[in-house]
Amino acid sequence: MSKLTVVMSDPVPPGRPFLLAPRIVDAFGFRCDGLDVENGEIVAEVTSSNSGQHAYVIRPTQAPARPVLRYRIAVHDGAPPDWIWTPPDPRYARASAELASFVQDLVRGAHSEAEALRRIVTHAGEVFWYGHGPGNLMDGRDSVPLLTGPTRGHCVDMHGYCVAASRAAGLTAAYCAGFWFKAGSRHAPGMHCWFVAKLDGELVHYDVSHQLKVPVRPPQPGLNPIPGVRVLAAAGKGHVFDTPAGHVRVDHFARFVWRTEDGRDHYPAHELEFDAAIEAGSQQAPATHEPAC
């Protein structure tokens, strides 16, 4: 058994805050056998009211010392839970009328679900270029727009777009957010995301942002061309949890959330360490490129 350690970089908020942390999902090579907390105690494990996503509610016990979270991780070769295929339906996963019409025309005549998804991902690879900067694709929008020209994006933008387009085309797809460790390193600065589809009963993964960073065009199926290991923290966006501090909505649950006494939410910076040797394995294909997150 291995341990995945999360160290908060930001101070504990004043008063009596709670920390909401994802329970790692048993899927895609790993399962969660529990969580140990230093400088804090788990007061509840809760399930999202609009999905099957689980979370831990943690109270700091040694403030101002920051809680340190140590997930117990074991190898898991079972199927992912069924609930990941019926996630919440926030604006991030809802295709606009224009996008829905476009992808339905795009996949018409495809000889298989895999071919339909390939067409959607190829389209995404044609309109996106990888980059970070001010603003996000969904700023000020209540549904995922149709992109027709070059658009800067990162992993959240690209995979949200692909999932919304896939679902609008009648395909079964899930947005995946978690922790990615580059081969040869046990440390990671934060989260990464990708997406998975269930096509004719088979799982197909795509990491479009890693593919475009390399670059590989059109993006190919597979977790990514950059060797490493990833652990699934959450599937879908827009989870709502009932906690001792009230309702907490998390749009991107590979982050951790402080809920303060006055009802405000703060997403602390954090660092990750995996005590297992991170080597290129069955999840990845060999490559020598720098990662894209």
C-alpha positions in Angstrom: 0.0 0.0 0.0 1.2 3.5 -0.8 0.4 6.9 0.6 -0.5 10.1 -1.3 0.3 13.1 0.9 -1.4 16.5 0.6 0.3 19.5 2.2 -1.6 22.8 2.3 0.5 25.9 1.3 -1.9 28.5 2.6 -2.6 29.3 6.3 -5.7 27.9 8.1 -8.5 30.4 7.9 -9.4 32.1 11.3 -12.2 30.9 13.5 -13.6 27.3 13.2 -13.4 26.4 9.6 -14.0 23.0 8.0 -11.8 21.5 5.2 -13.6 19.6 2.5 -11.4 17.0 0.7 -12.3 14.5 -2.0 -12.4 10.8 -1.3 -10.3 9.3 -4.1 -12.5 7.4 -6.5 -11.8 3.6 -6.8 -11.0 3.6 -10.5 -8.4 3.5 -13.2 -5.7 1.5 -11.3 -6.1 2.8 -7.8 -8.5 2.6 -4.8 -8.7 4.6 -1.6 -8.4 2.5 1.6 -8.9 5.5 3.9 -7.4 8.9 4.9 -5.2 9.8 7.9 -5.1 13.4 9.0 -2.3 15.1 10.9 -3.3 18.3 12.8 -6.9 17.6 12.1 -9.8 15.1 12.5 -12.3 13.7 10.1 -15.8 14.6 11.5 -17.8 13.2 8.6 -17.7 11.4 5.3 -20.5 12.8 3.1 -21.9 11.9 -0.4 -22.8 14.6 -2.9 -26.5 15.3 -3.1 -26.4 15.2 -6.9 -23.8 12.5 -7.6 -22.0 9.5 -6.0 -18.9 11.6 -5.2 -17.7 11.2 -1.7 -15.9 13.8 0.4 -14.3 14.0 3.9 -15.2 16.9 6.2 -12.1 17.7 8.3 -11.8 20.1 11.3 -8.3 21.4 12.1 -7.2 20.5 15.6 -3.8 22.2 15.9 -4.4 25.6 14.2 -2.5 27.5 13.0 -0.7 24.3 12.1 -2.1 23.2 8.7 -3.7 19.8 8.4 -1.7 17.2 6.4 -3.7 14.6 4.5 -2.3 11.2 3.8 -4.5 9.0 1.6 -3.9 5.3 1.8 -3.8 4.0 -1.8 -3.9 0.4 -3.1 -3.8 -1.1 -6.6 -7.3 -1.6 -8.1 -8.2 -3.3 -11.3 -11.9 -3.2 -11.1 -14.4 -1.2 -13.1 -15.2 2.4 -12.2 -18.4 3.0 -10.2 -21.5 3.5 -12.4 -22.2 6.9 -10.9 -19.4 8.6 -12.9 -21.5 8.2 -16.1 -24.4 10.2 -14.7 -22.7 13.3 -13.2 -24.2 16.6 -12.2 -25.3 18.8 -15.1 -23.9 22.2 -14.4 -23.2 24.8 -17.1 -19.7 23.3 -17.6 -21.1 20.0 -18.9 -24.0 21.4 -20.9 -23.5 21.9 -24.6 -25.0 25.1 -26.2 -27.6 24.6 -28.9 -24.9 25.5 -31.5 -22.4 23.0 -30.2 -25.0 20.3 -29.9 -26.2 20.8 -33.5 -22.6 20.9 -34.8 -21.5 17.6 -33.1 -24.6 15.8 -34.2 -23.8 16.7 -37.8 -20.1 15.9 -37.2 -20.7 12.3 -36.0 -23.5 11.5 -38.5 -22.5 8.4 -40.5 -19.8 7.3 -38.1 -19.4 3.5 -38.2 -18.9 3.2 -34.5 -19.0 5.1 -31.2 -15.1 5.1 -31.2 -15.1 6.8 -34.7 -17.7 9.4 -33.5 -15.6 10.2 -30.5 -12.4 10.4 -32.7 -14.2 13.0 -34.9 -15.1 15.1 -31.8 -11.6 15.0 -30.4 -10.0 15.8 -33.8 -12.3 18.9 -33.9 -11.1 19.9 -30.4 -7.5 19.4 -31.5 -8.1 21.7 -34.5 -9.6 24.6 -32.5 -7.6 24.5 -29.2 -4.0 25.6 -28.7 -2.5 24.9 -25.3 -1.8 27.8 -23.0 -2.6 29.5 -19.7 -3.7 33.1 -19.3 -6.3 35.4 -17.9 -9.9 34.1 -18.2 -11.4 30.7 -18.9 -13.6 29.3 -21.7 -16.7 29.3 -19.4 -16.3 32.8 -18.0 -19.7 34.5 -18.3 -21.4 31.6 -20.1 -24.2 29.3 -19.0 -23.4 26.5 -21.5 -20.3 25.2 -23.4 -20.0 27.2 -26.7 -19.2 26.0 -30.2 -15.6 26.9 -31.0 -14.9 27.6 -34.7 -11.5 29.3 -34.6 -8.2 29.1 -32.7 -8.8 29.2 -28.9 -6.3 29.2 -26.1 -7.2 26.6 -23.5 -5.8 24.3 -20.7 -6.9 20.9 -19.4 -10.1 22.1 -17.7 -11.3 24.0 -20.9 -10.4 21.2 -23.3 -11.8 18.3 -21.4 -14.9 20.1 -20.4 -15.5 20.9 -24.0 -14.9 17.3 -25.1 -17.3 15.9 -22.5 -20.1 18.3 -23.3 -19.7 17.7 -27.0 -19.6 13.9 -26.5 -22.7 13.9 -24.4 -24.5 16.1 -26.9 -23.7 13.5 -29.5 -25.2 10.7 -27.4 -21.9 9.2 -26.2 -21.2 8.2 -22.6 -18.4 10.3 -21.3 -17.1 11.6 -17.9 -14.8 14.5 -16.9 -12.0 13.2 -14.7 -10.0 15.4 -12.2 -7.2 14.2 -10.1 -3.5 14.2 -9.4 -0.8 13.5 -12.0 2.8 12.6 -11.2 5.4 12.7 -13.9 7.5 9.6 -14.3 10.6 10.0 -12.2 9.0 12.4 -9.7 7.1 11.8 -6.5 5.9 15.4 -6.3 3.1 17.4 -8.1 2.1 21.0 -7.7 -1.6 20.5 -8.0 -4.4 19.0 -10.1 -4.8 17.8 -13.7 -7.8 16.5 -15.6 -8.6 14.3 -18.6 -11.8 12.5 -19.8 -13.0 9.0 -20.3 -15.7 7.5 -22.5 -17.5 4.2 -22.4 -17.8 3.1 -26.0 -19.5 -0.2 -26.8 -18.6 -1.3 -23.3 -14.9 -0.4 -23.5 -13.2 2.4 -21.7 -11.3 4.9 -23.8 -9.3 7.7 -22.2 -8.2 11.0 -23.8 -5.8 13.6 -22.5 -6.1 16.3 -25.1 -4.1 19.0 -23.3 -1.1 16.7 -22.9 -1.4 15.7 -26.6 -1.4 19.3 -27.8 1.5 20.3 -25.5 3.8 17.7 -27.1 2.2 18.3 -29.8 0.4 15.3 -31.2 -2.3 16.2 -33.8 -4.9 14.8 -34.1 -5.0 13.8 -30.5 -4.8 10.0 -30.0 -6.7 7.8 -27.5 -4.7 6.8 -24.4 -4.0 8.6 -21.2 -1.3 10.7 -22.6 2.1 10.6 -24.5 3.9 11.7 -21.3 4.8 8.9 -18.9 3.5 9.2 -15.4 0.8 8.0 -13.0 -2.5 9.6 -12.1 -5.0 9.1 -9.3 -8.7 10.0 -9.8 -10.0 12.5 -7.2 -13.4 13.3 -8.7 -15.6 12.7 -11.7 -17.8 15.4 -13.1 -18.2 19.0 -11.9 -20.7 20.9 -9.8 -20.9 18.5 -6.8 -23.0 19.7 -3.8 -22.3 18.5 -0.3 -24.2 19.0 2.9 -21.7 19.7 5.7 -21.8 20.9 9.3 -21.1 24.3 7.8 -23.9 24.2 5.3 -24.2 23.4 1.6 -20.9 23.5 -0.2 -20.8 23.4 -4.0 -17.5 22.4 -5.7 -17.2 22.9 -9.4 -13.8 21.3 -9.7 -13.2 18.8 -6.9 -9.5 18.0 -7.5 -9.1 21.0 -5.2 -9.6 21.3 -1.5 -12.1 23.7 0.0 -12.0 25.6 3.3 -15.5 26.7 4.4 -15.2 29.5 7.0 -17.5 30.4 9.8 -19.0 33.2 7.9 -19.9 30.9 4.9 -17.1 31.8 2.5 -15.1 29.3 0.6 -11.3 29.3 0.0 -9.4 27.0 -2.2 -5.9 26.6 -0.7 -2.8 26.0 -2.8 -1.3 22.6 -2.0 1.5 20.2 -2.9 1.3 16.5 -3.4 3.7 13.7 -2.7 3.3 10.0 -3.7 5.5 7.6 -1.8 5.4 5.0 -4.5 8.0 4.9 -7.3 6.5 6.8 -10.2 7.5 4.9 -13.4 6.1 4.7 -16.9 3.6 1.9 -16.7 0.5 0.5 -18.4 -1.3 3.9 -18.1 1.1 5.7 -20.4 3.2 5.4 -23.6 6.9 6.2 -23.4 7.9 9.8 -24.2 10.6 12.3 -23.2 8.5 15.5 -23.3 7.7 18.0 -20.5 4.3 17.7 -18.9 1.3 20.0 -19.6 -1.1 20.6 -16.7 
